Amino acid sequence: MDACGLIVEYNPFHFGHKYHLEQSRQLSGADCMVAVMSGNFLQRGEPAIIDKFERAKAAIDSGVDLVVELPTLYAVQNSDYFAKGALMILGELGVDSICFGSEQGKTEPFLHARKTLEEQSDKYTDILKHGLSDGLSFPEASRSAYETIGLSNKEIDLTKPNNILGFSYIKAIHQLKLSIRPMTIKRIHNDYHDTEIQHQIASATSIRKELHKHRKLTEPVNSTLPGPSKRALERYLQKAKTWHNWEAYFSILQYRVLTMPVDQLKNVFGIREGLEYRLKKTAKEADSFESWMQLLKTKRYTWTRLQRVFVNILLHNEADSVSRMLENDAAPYIRILAMSPAGRSYLNLMKKKLNSPLYSKLPRENNPVLALEERATDGYYSILPPRIRKELRKKEIMPPYMAT
């Protein structure tokens, strides 16, 4: 039984994801489509619009066979750690291939770029360090370093978000010595950062913008979402009475920053170069999350970097602890979020070969990655009334969408 891995967020699952899924199945010829999906917090440092269980359910109902969780430890990181976490899990699950969307659309340039980077890794690292010390953001510093070692945009544009992720997947496969075949399909009809819906296949950013604006499913959003995704959004809204975005967490974050001692704030993962003082100062001036971000962001402190910092503040993630956990080169566990009968069959074949623990419910164990995940669950639901929060929290103990 062959399996193809997908590394996803599905925030929410839309027709672009449906296209990616169908093309990946066709290109790989796989019997089972396995998705590693970010949990309740995402790679750009945002809370997911609906919780991971509803997003996993929409994915299964749309044709994915098995959805497993990318732990928050890896989900809210730069592309290299994000890719490493996902590939460790897919490698453990024994997938034969992965297929990712990219602006490039061809695998060969990614493979050539990885080889070039390996041959000139010392030069790349030196230029990257100089760029960062000169005040460049990490994306700008890495872009400059790539260009200097000969990775020009004509061959592969490593300023494009999906190309960046794809390159990280290729590097992770090599780093972890995995026998996984990488494949890619070209992203169509929209750009990752598009803020307006212009086609049935639209960016998740533009879809979320419309959903938060109207607080209900309206056109043109309806035309961009498969039925299972619409039902998941409606189901969650009916239960939680909200869709999640950072504005809902503003008061919690503001209180945390204003009351934390500077030394404690300094120890939060991702806070460096005096950012703790800037956070303290601007917290007193901001009256919304948006206004706070506008006060905070600079050339060095990008929007994404700051949002990841806010996740770490919300979840009490200390720098030393997170750094130690990120050093591991083995999947800490495999957590099932949802599966179809085909996904269950594949998992039954793989169970005896797994070296990592397999969970469906969140266990009570002395594991720092699981402890972080529990904080992520509590942090995500913290904006909801106690009764609803308690009810949704039970999904961790009894995941609702397993195959029978």
FIPA-927268 format. One line per 4 residues: their letters; for each residue x, y negated, z negated of C-alpha. Coordinates in pm, 1 decimal, decimal comma. Each point is the difference from the previous one (the first is absolute). Layout:
REM residues N
a = X Y Z ~ ...
END
This chain:
REM residues 404
mdac = 0,0 0,0 0,0 ~ 181,3 -314,4 123,3 ~ -44,1 -331,6 -181,0 ~ 59,3 -359,5 103,6
gliv = 62,0 -266,3 -261,9 ~ -144,4 -350,4 0,2 ~ 118,9 -277,4 -233,6 ~ -296,2 -229,0 -61,4
eynp = -185,6 -248,4 -216,3 ~ -347,6 -2,3 162,5 ~ -93,0 -334,9 -151,7 ~ -263,0 60,4 130,7
fhfg = -2,9 284,2 257,2 ~ -86,8 -160,4 336,2 ~ -14,2 93,0 369,2 ~ 371,2 -71,1 41,0
hkyh = 66,8 268,4 -261,2 ~ -244,5 230,7 178,0 ~ 194,3 -51,6 324,7 ~ 329,8 68,5 -178,8
leqs = -140,7 318,4 -155,1 ~ -136,3 135,1 328,0 ~ 315,9 -84,1 195,5 ~ 218,3 154,5 -270,2
rqls = -198,2 323,7 4,3 ~ 20,9 15,2 378,6 ~ 370,2 -88,1 17,9 ~ 105,6 239,2 -276,7
gadc = -236,8 286,1 82,1 ~ -33,9 50,8 -375,8 ~ -268,5 208,6 -168,2 ~ -2,3 -215,9 -313,1
mvav = 32,8 -377,2 -36,9 ~ 157,5 -91,6 -333,8 ~ -18,0 -363,1 -114,5 ~ 218,8 -143,6 -274,6
msgn = -200,6 -301,2 -111,6 ~ 85,7 -285,7 -235,2 ~ -212,2 2,6 -312,5 ~ -169,6 -303,8 -151,0
flqr = 288,7 -240,5 71,6 ~ 158,2 -43,8 341,5 ~ 334,4 -58,4 168,2 ~ -44,0 -376,0 43,4
gepa = -76,6 -32,5 -370,1 ~ -379,6 -13,4 15,7 ~ -281,9 181,6 -177,6 ~ -188,6 224,4 241,4
iidk = -344,0 -132,1 97,4 ~ -163,3 320,0 -133,7 ~ 152,1 273,7 -210,7 ~ 213,1 283,9 131,1
fera = -270,6 264,8 -36,9 ~ -248,1 -181,7 222,7 ~ 270,4 -73,9 257,4 ~ 105,1 366,2 -4,6
kaai = -362,3 110,0 44,8 ~ -37,7 -228,1 304,2 ~ 319,2 149,4 145,9 ~ -117,6 360,0 -44,8
dsgv = -340,9 -78,4 148,9 ~ 178,1 -162,0 296,1 ~ 215,5 302,5 82,6 ~ 300,2 12,2 -236,6
dlvv = 39,3 342,9 -161,8 ~ 198,3 -73,4 -314,3 ~ 60,2 -328,8 -184,1 ~ 268,9 -10,9 -268,3
elpt = 101,2 -301,2 -201,9 ~ 316,1 -202,6 46,9 ~ 81,2 -87,5 -363,9 ~ -14,4 -367,9 -86,7
lyav = 371,8 21,9 -81,9 ~ 67,8 26,4 376,0 ~ -315,0 -159,3 143,1 ~ 85,2 -350,7 -122,8
qnsd = 358,4 -18,2 126,7 ~ 195,8 -115,7 300,7 ~ -22,4 211,5 314,0 ~ 298,6 223,1 -84,5
yfak = -129,8 113,1 -340,3 ~ -355,7 22,3 135,2 ~ 125,8 228,3 278,8 ~ 218,9 204,8 -233,5
galm = -290,6 73,3 -234,9 ~ -232,5 98,7 284,6 ~ 256,7 219,9 177,9 ~ 97,4 180,1 -320,6
ilge = -364,8 100,5 -42,2 ~ -51,8 95,9 365,1 ~ 324,3 197,9 -3,7 ~ -113,8 185,4 -309,1
lgvd = -331,1 77,7 171,0 ~ 186,3 150,2 294,7 ~ -142,0 -213,1 280,6 ~ 153,2 65,7 341,2
sicf = -25,0 -358,5 125,9 ~ -102,9 -352,2 -85,6 ~ -164,9 -248,3 231,1 ~ 3,2 -372,0 -73,9
gseq = -136,6 -302,7 178,7 ~ 250,1 -257,7 123,2 ~ 28,8 -303,5 220,3 ~ 282,1 184,5 181,8
gkte = -199,5 307,9 104,4 ~ 304,0 222,3 72,0 ~ 202,3 212,8 -240,6 ~ 339,4 -13,7 172,7
pflh = 82,0 -365,8 -86,3 ~ -61,5 76,7 -368,6 ~ 236,7 299,0 12,6 ~ 267,7 -202,8 178,4
arkt = -37,9 -286,2 -248,9 ~ 47,5 238,3 -292,4 ~ 319,9 135,7 152,8 ~ 130,5 -353,1 61,7
leeq = -76,9 -96,9 -358,1 ~ 178,9 308,4 -132,7 ~ 310,1 -75,5 208,7 ~ 10,7 -361,2 -121,6
sdky = -151,8 34,7 -346,5 ~ 286,6 -180,1 -177,7 ~ -22,9 -299,3 232,6 ~ -379,4 -9,2 -33,5
tdil = 17,7 11,3 -380,8 ~ 262,2 -275,8 -13,0 ~ -201,5 -234,1 225,8 ~ -318,8 78,7 -190,6
khgl = 163,1 -91,2 -331,9 ~ 133,6 -326,0 140,9 ~ -343,7 -90,6 135,4 ~ -166,4 65,4 -333,2
sdgl = 265,1 -199,5 -188,1 ~ -60,7 -289,5 241,6 ~ -364,6 -11,5 -105,6 ~ -161,1 195,2 284,0
sfpe = -296,7 222,6 -73,3 ~ 63,9 373,1 39,6 ~ -185,8 21,5 335,1 ~ 200,4 -294,3 139,0
asrs = 331,7 131,6 -133,3 ~ -60,7 350,5 137,8 ~ -110,2 -141,2 336,3 ~ 325,1 -195,3 26,2
ayet = 201,1 307,6 -98,4 ~ -176,4 218,7 256,9 ~ 73,9 -249,8 275,1 ~ 366,4 -21,4 -98,1
igls = 52,7 377,6 27,9 ~ -164,1 3,8 341,9 ~ -361,9 89,4 -66,2 ~ -151,4 -261,5 231,0
nkei = -372,4 -62,0 27,8 ~ 11,1 104,8 365,0 ~ 56,5 361,8 -98,6 ~ -204,8 7,3 -319,6
dltk = -153,4 -302,3 -169,6 ~ 65,9 48,7 -370,1 ~ -188,3 -318,1 -89,0 ~ -331,8 179,2 67,1
pnni = -160,1 153,0 -312,3 ~ -86,6 342,3 142,1 ~ 338,9 29,5 170,5 ~ 165,1 -77,7 -334,7
lgfs = -199,2 276,3 -169,4 ~ 66,3 241,4 285,6 ~ 373,5 -64,6 -23,0 ~ -17,6 70,3 -373,0
yika = -176,6 332,0 67,0 ~ 274,8 103,3 242,7 ~ 268,8 -97,0 -253,1 ~ -177,0 190,6 -279,7
ihql = -26,6 319,0 206,3 ~ 374,9 -15,6 60,3 ~ 86,2 -97,6 -357,3 ~ -208,6 280,9 -150,9
klsi = 121,2 252,9 263,0 ~ -354,2 94,7 99,8 ~ -84,6 211,9 302,9 ~ -296,0 -221,0 89,9
rpmt = -51,3 -110,1 360,2 ~ -78,4 -375,3 22,6 ~ -248,8 -127,3 257,2 ~ -156,5 -340,2 56,4
ikri = -293,3 -150,9 185,0 ~ -24,1 -360,9 110,6 ~ -217,1 -235,8 -201,6 ~ -275,8 -138,1 223,4
hndy = -236,8 -299,0 17,5 ~ 114,4 -184,0 -314,6 ~ 296,7 -116,1 -201,9 ~ 54,9 113,2 -360,4
hdte = -38,0 -356,6 -129,9 ~ -299,1 -102,4 216,4 ~ -252,8 -185,6 -214,7 ~ -288,8 -9,0 247,5
iqhq = -200,1 292,0 140,4 ~ 25,5 -1,5 379,0 ~ -62,0 364,5 92,5 ~ -155,3 320,5 -131,8
iasa = 354,7 101,4 -94,0 ~ 90,5 -281,8 -239,2 ~ 263,2 -49,9 -268,3 ~ -85,5 102,2 -355,5
tsir = 97,2 -355,3 -103,1 ~ -272,3 -155,0 217,6 ~ -257,4 256,0 -116,4 ~ 71,0 -64,8 -368,5
kelh = -16,6 -374,5 59,2 ~ -354,2 33,5 137,7 ~ -110,4 240,9 -273,1 ~ 116,7 -230,0 -279,5
khrk = -148,1 -304,5 173,1 ~ -351,5 141,8 28,9 ~ 9,6 255,0 -285,2 ~ -201,6 238,5 212,6
ltep = 29,3 192,3 324,6 ~ -86,7 -228,4 289,3 ~ 95,7 -40,8 362,9 ~ 267,0 -1,0 128,9
vnst = 131,9 226,9 -279,4 ~ -259,9 270,3 68,9 ~ 133,8 47,1 351,9 ~ 352,9 71,6 -130,4
lpgp = -81,8 272,6 -253,0 ~ -102,0 365,1 44,8 ~ -308,9 111,6 -191,2 ~ 189,6 173,9 -284,6
skra = 195,4 -317,5 -73,4 ~ -315,6 -214,0 -8,9 ~ -160,5 246,2 -240,3 ~ 308,5 1,8 -223,1
lery = 3,8 -380,5 -19,3 ~ -372,6 -15,3 -75,6 ~ 21,9 281,3 -256,1 ~ 281,9 -171,3 -188,1
lqka = -167,2 -341,6 11,1 ~ -320,7 146,3 -136,9 ~ 186,1 164,6 -287,1 ~ 266,7 -261,9 -84,9
ktwh = -193,3 -310,7 116,3 ~ 315,1 -131,5 165,2 ~ 274,6 61,1 253,9 ~ 349,3 -56,5 -135,4
nwea = 238,6 -281,6 84,6 ~ 255,9 -196,2 -200,1 ~ -233,8 -286,9 -85,7 ~ -194,2 230,1 -231,8
yfsi = 319,0 64,0 -201,0 ~ 107,8 -364,5 -26,1 ~ -105,1 -57,9 -362,8 ~ 164,7 322,2 -117,8
lqyr = 326,4 -82,8 177,1 ~ 0,9 -360,1 -115,7 ~ -51,9 106,5 -362,2 ~ 274,9 262,5 27,2
vltm = 256,5 -246,1 138,1 ~ -88,9 -280,8 -241,3 ~ 22,6 223,6 -308,1 ~ 300,0 216,9 91,0
pvdq = 333,6 -116,6 -143,8 ~ 244,0 -102,6 273,2 ~ 238,5 284,8 -89,2 ~ -279,4 253,2 39,0
lknv = -115,0 -151,8 328,9 ~ 357,7 8,9 126,9 ~ 5,8 377,8 -50,6 ~ -294,9 62,1 234,7
fgir = 102,7 189,6 312,3 ~ 50,4 -236,5 293,8 ~ 60,9 -315,1 -205,5 ~ 347,6 -139,0 66,7
egle = 186,9 -324,8 58,4 ~ -199,7 -199,9 -253,2 ~ -344,6 84,5 142,2 ~ -125,4 45,3 -357,4
yrlk = 31,7 -375,8 -60,8 ~ -178,3 -84,2 323,4 ~ -281,9 239,1 -93,3 ~ -37,1 -161,9 -342,8
ktak = -4,5 -353,7 138,0 ~ -245,1 63,3 283,3 ~ -235,2 209,9 -216,4 ~ -96,1 -318,1 -185,0
eads = -79,6 -185,6 321,2 ~ -189,6 265,8 199,5 ~ -378,6 28,4 -6,6 ~ -29,8 298,7 235,7
fesw = 218,4 282,6 126,6 ~ 25,3 -168,2 340,8 ~ 113,4 -330,3 -150,4 ~ 250,5 181,8 -221,6
mqll = 152,2 174,8 299,7 ~ 27,8 -329,0 187,8 ~ 184,9 -151,6 -295,8 ~ 231,8 301,3 -31,9
ktkr = 97,1 94,8 352,7 ~ 323,1 -125,1 153,5 ~ 234,6 119,5 272,1 ~ 154,9 238,6 -252,5
ytwt = -322,5 99,3 -179,8 ~ -218,1 134,8 280,0 ~ -372,8 64,0 -37,9 ~ 49,3 379,0 2,5
rlqr = 284,2 -8,7 -252,1 ~ -209,5 -211,2 -237,7 ~ -303,9 225,2 30,1 ~ 214,2 301,8 -88,4
vfvn = 127,1 -190,4 -302,9 ~ -358,7 -60,1 -109,0 ~ -74,1 373,2 25,1 ~ 295,7 64,2 -229,6
illh = -116,0 -267,0 -244,9 ~ -351,1 146,6 -7,0 ~ 128,2 354,3 -52,1 ~ 279,6 -80,2 -250,7
nead = 264,8 144,9 233,6 ~ 345,2 -60,4 -145,9 ~ 301,0 -32,1 229,7 ~ 222,7 263,4 -162,5
svsr = -273,3 263,1 -8,0 ~ -115,6 -51,0 358,7 ~ 356,3 -9,4 133,0 ~ 81,9 333,1 -166,3
mlen = -310,9 165,3 142,0 ~ 73,0 -123,4 352,2 ~ 340,2 174,0 -3,5 ~ -158,0 348,0 14,3
daap = 11,1 186,0 332,5 ~ -277,2 250,7 -70,8 ~ -377,3 -46,5 -1,2 ~ -104,7 -46,2 -364,2
yiri = -330,3 179,9 69,4 ~ -267,3 42,3 264,7 ~ -339,8 -143,8 -82,5 ~ -303,8 104,4 205,3
lams = -258,3 -274,6 51,3 ~ -233,2 174,7 245,9 ~ 2,5 287,4 247,7 ~ -205,0 180,1 260,5
pagr = -28,6 380,1 24,3 ~ 291,2 -7,7 249,4 ~ 205,2 -203,7 -246,9 ~ -75,1 250,7 -275,0
syln = 108,1 286,5 226,5 ~ 329,1 -171,8 78,0 ~ 62,5 -77,4 -365,9 ~ -66,1 363,2 -94,6
lmkk = 268,2 105,9 248,5 ~ 251,1 -247,9 -142,4 ~ -62,6 33,1 -376,0 ~ 259,1 269,0 -67,5
klns = 266,7 -193,4 192,3 ~ -37,6 -324,0 -197,0 ~ 276,8 -110,8 -233,7 ~ -197,3 -299,1 -130,7
plys = -304,3 29,0 -229,6 ~ -336,8 -6,5 177,5 ~ -282,4 -195,5 -163,4 ~ -355,5 -93,1 77,2
klpr = -84,3 -180,1 -322,8 ~ 243,8 -234,9 -172,1 ~ 169,9 216,8 -266,2 ~ 113,3 -99,4 -346,2
ennp = 372,5 62,8 25,3 ~ 316,7 -174,6 -113,7 ~ 90,0 -119,6 348,6 ~ 89,8 -367,7 56,7
vlal = -135,4 3,5 358,1 ~ -334,3 132,6 -125,0 ~ 1,9 -254,3 -283,8 ~ 44,1 -277,0 257,0
eera = -286,7 148,5 201,0 ~ -224,3 -6,5 -305,3 ~ 82,7 -368,0 -52,8 ~ -82,6 -61,3 366,3
tdgy = -341,9 157,9 -47,7 ~ -73,2 -207,5 -308,9 ~ 135,9 -315,8 161,6 ~ -203,0 45,8 316,4
ysil = -331,3 50,9 -180,0 ~ 75,1 -266,7 -265,4 ~ -208,9 -266,7 176,9 ~ -319,4 208,5 -30,0
ppri = -250,3 4,7 -289,1 ~ 86,3 262,1 -265,9 ~ -285,0 238,9 85,5 ~ 82,1 5,2 372,4
rkel = 372,1 16,6 -71,3 ~ -50,4 304,1 -221,4 ~ -214,7 174,5 259,5 ~ 243,4 -58,4 288,2
rkke = 295,2 98,8 -217,5 ~ -153,4 349,3 -26,5 ~ 90,5 62,6 366,2 ~ 357,2 52,4 -118,6
impp = -118,2 295,6 -207,3 ~ -255,0 137,2 245,8 ~ 88,6 -106,2 357,9 ~ -334,5 -16,3 180,0
ymat = 84,6 91,5 359,5 ~ 156,9 345,5 12,4 ~ -88,3 270,2 254,7 ~ -218,9 284,4 -124,0
END
